[in-house]
Amino acid sequence: MDECQLRGLIPEQVYLLGRMGDLKKALTLITTKLKDVTQAIEFCKDKNNEELWADLIKFSIDKPSFIKGLLHNIGTHVDPIRLIPQIQNGMEIPGLRDSLVKILQDYNLQISLREGCRRILVADSFNLLDRLVKTQRRGVAVDSSQSCPICQQRIIVTDLRYASNVVLFHCKHAFHEDCLPTNSMERCTICSTQRRGPGSKGVVK
């Protein structure tokens, strides 16, 4: 098998190594055998692995064509400060100024997107918290027909001899205080059982 045929098998090797989890070896094949910076960058983007980006930057740092490719394509995936200070003084890189402008623009776009997402998340968190507080402040009614799920007796009785304190949860389940176990005052026993589901094991906390 000649060199051209061997080279033609490299993409398949890269694919198999990626599927097997040997990402570094796959990246090494792309950079040293194929010498394709674009494919190397796409591979790192696809795997989204910090160590792969570090390996690619380390490999590229003395290769102007690779540095140019990185400057044009990694602004939204890697902090430019990881790459730019490592560029050797005096190295000639075609289109360096345009590449630097693009990477900074891409990085600023990434920062703007993150800031926008952060504002949305903060606003949603406050809205959800406000809804939760309003829900928990609502009154919960107990009618005369409601029964205690444990003893099946009416929650509200007219004969004081059978009266008991009532425990009412936000889920609207109400119990006689005397019917609840001493360790079950903080949660509804019905809802806790439903969350556990059939066949579940262990103690509900």
Steps between C-alpha positions, in 0.01 A plus 500: 500500500658828389518828692197650323285203599621521859423871507152426370434278803589769753147655517361155583766457769412842643132406509567167672737653754244769577230239555737302725575810708867530400455865407860609534626234261227592253601866516864406454414318178315806369783740580804288412373280218224701335649836608151646474446784747136544398417137572695515825299803612170336402604187690571702815172690464308175462662335804493823709799385705732749672801269482456458125500877451816526711670227294400667173631839613826342618546323166415812298707756682800476262297452180374826346233333287354324804510817710316689227232230490463510877472878509224487240294222655532463878380838627164364614645183653829591668612808691741681260735571792595132494638532148613856424772538771661175383564625146875544456637850439603552140296211360347591165132408488308590182202724574587523872326836554174383345522174693545683831208729424276204422593301808434800725166564329402135544605507865306821567196340336537199729522724807190693389306177450602373843401828662163490325440143613601592855249787511224271370582231758506752785167649391343153469632403843345806663169445318485135608589593858229765503244247373610251766464756780155605377388138477619421853321807637163388369248376750393135482140417588388197702133412451280301732491196272876452493632191677834413651674258257635294791201446732233577235311717752377850428762772541242742643280359778221659701557290812798649684568165667628372167668819392869503407751749373520503122816497285446646153769482230532722191399200287153537669522167681383538858558262794413476864815585690456190716491279189836612364826333610722732699755518217245582229404855594727657237364317194175354373510122535276454194713715267821347635370151424396601148845646428664176605286304255422127496786270585730773625725435797650705776373775724357815352693798618 
